[in-house]
């Protein structure tokens, strides 16, 4: 069994932006599609720049710090 797949948000964003570029029509369908693509591009960009939550590592105290 393979491990979990990680999304390539950068590549997805490039393809969404390319689709946006090709939908240059002045018709209602093209405008609606571009509005939707705007939302998708924004969501993917946010996901791309999210940082995983960092865990806190506890280090043992040195003997000098334990005494003080």
N, C-alpha and C positions, 0 to 999 in steps of 0.2 A: 504494500500500500504506500502511495506517495504522500509526502507531507502537504501541508496547506499551500495553495498557490497565492502568490503575492501579486497584487494588481500593479500594472505599470501605468501610473497616472500620467506621467509625462507623455508617453506614447499615445494614450487615449486622448489627452488634450490636443495634441497635434492633429489627430484625425478629426476631432470635433471642430477644431478651427478651420480645417480644410473644407469640411462639409458646409460650414457657415459661409466660407468664401464662395463656394459654388452655388449657393442659394441667393443669388443676387437679384432675382426677379422682383418686380414691383407688385406682384399679385398678393392676395391675402394669404394664400397657403405658404408662400415663401417667407413672408413677414412673420407669420405665426411660427413657422419652423425655426426661424432665426431667433425669435424670442425664447423659444424652448431651448435651443442650443446655447444661448447666453446663460441660462440657468444651469445647464449641464456643465458648461465650461467653468463657471464659477465654482460649482460644487467639486469638480475634479481638481481644480487648482487649489482649493482649500484643503482637500484630502492630501494632495501632493506635498503641501507645506506643513502638514500637521506633524508634530513631533510626538513620538511615543512617550507615554508617561514614564518618567524615570523612577526607579525604585530607590529607596534610601538604604545605603549600606551602613551598618553599625560596625565600627572598628573597636576592638578591645582597647581599654585605657592602658597607657603605659604605667609601670609601677610608680613613677614620679608623680603622675597626675592622680593616681588613686590615693596617695598619701595626703595630697593638698586639699 
